[in-house]
């Protein structure tokens, strides 16, 4: 028995004797789980398909000619030496920019599959390490709902999911950070644990040069793992997990140090006047608190996130204790874990607001892409809360029909959530399709002008979902215009709205 664990460490056995156990894994239940999982999966498939209508914009106008002329290594060097210091970020940007339009079109589908796969594997391994099993498809249902909410519930899905430059930094990064735990969860031997430590060091360093905000979130979460280990983990695994957390944190710290000392990071701080003193000034800290409160107001009033709780309730109702194999977690303690998780989420959100404030200023509540660095924690917290609620219902509600009623209500919330995400996605798809048609027409025109020997050509801003374009902001946003001209082998482009 684990040190500090109560005398009864397997409540499922006690519940089964009293008729309060989990819902049985009957064929009808498995079929219901599969049908329910098909809804968020279909939504994600539709979202990935809409990636066909993504076209370059904003910063990507400059990425494309750079990668065309100097390859992936060229943009990695440019990021490190000039732009922002993010080596791993430059690598991922270069990988999709290497295939100009096709890379942008495929990014949404590829990243959605990668994120779903990582969260699915993470859910399944956590259940296994907790000594639990569930009907086939339950882990996939939970991961699919979490992925759909993470990608599509924000106010500006285009910037957080379809804009590859932003997604790499703020949406894909936190999921990759969560995936760093997979080697540890899968390790079964001493050699496997050593390999997990090596992978953690590499993954941490990669994350440190990918996204400053995701690195901050990772460091806070890893610190919480170290502190909460005596109350969460069985004694036999406690030391291993703590060593893994500290190793990962060391990797993140090393990568972050490499980033912040790079010439590109110094240039970026100078461009935005983002010195440490300005971030830590009392006025700035108070302002950041107010801005984060506005973000929280938006997040907490987004009703679709109820789907994460509902998915957790179903998980809590359906899981059962495995017959063999000791669990690595102590008996669950929601009164400790949920407040601790909420505190970690709030600390991460506030710190991310503080470090992004020098760049975005008062625009943080409308710069939704920067929220995703910590919103994955929010979704995970809601799923955990739902799971604890589902287990509580199992223990408190005796008639099986009542538990089925709770499960049916949770399933209905999941269905409503998917419908609530599908409507704005459909509207966004129409906007993306219209923009793609305009973009393609202008692309053909500019290529024809360039092929005919013209040195200048008019360019008309072509935006979607508040994306910046050359000559937007009343014609004052000039910077990407030079990159557009470079992309089409022109000397310069002019504002098409002002061309006679």
Secondary structure as UniProt FT lines:
FT   TURN            3..4
FT   HELIX           11..17
FT   TURN            18..19
FT   HELIX           27..49
FT   HELIX           50..53
FT   TURN            58..59
FT   HELIX           60..78
FT   HELIX           79..83
FT   HELIX           87..97
FT   HELIX           100..129
FT   TURN            130..131
FT   STRAND          132..133
FT   TURN            136..137
FT   HELIX           138..152
FT   HELIX           158..162
FT   HELIX           164..170
FT   HELIX           172..179
FT   TURN            180..181
FT   HELIX           182..186
FT   HELIX           190..208
FT   TURN            209..210
FT   HELIX           212..232
FT   HELIX           235..260
FT   HELIX           263..272
FT   HELIX           276..280
FT   HELIX           282..300
FT   HELIX           303..305
FT   HELIX           306..318
FT   STRAND          320..321
FT   HELIX           334..360
FT   HELIX           361..366
FT   HELIX           368..371
FT   HELIX           372..396
FT   HELIX           400..451
FT   TURN            452..453
FT   STRAND          456..459
FT   TURN            465..466
FT   TURN            470..471
FT   HELIX           472..475
FT   HELIX           479..487
FT   TURN            488..489
FT   STRAND          492..495
FT   HELIX           496..498
//
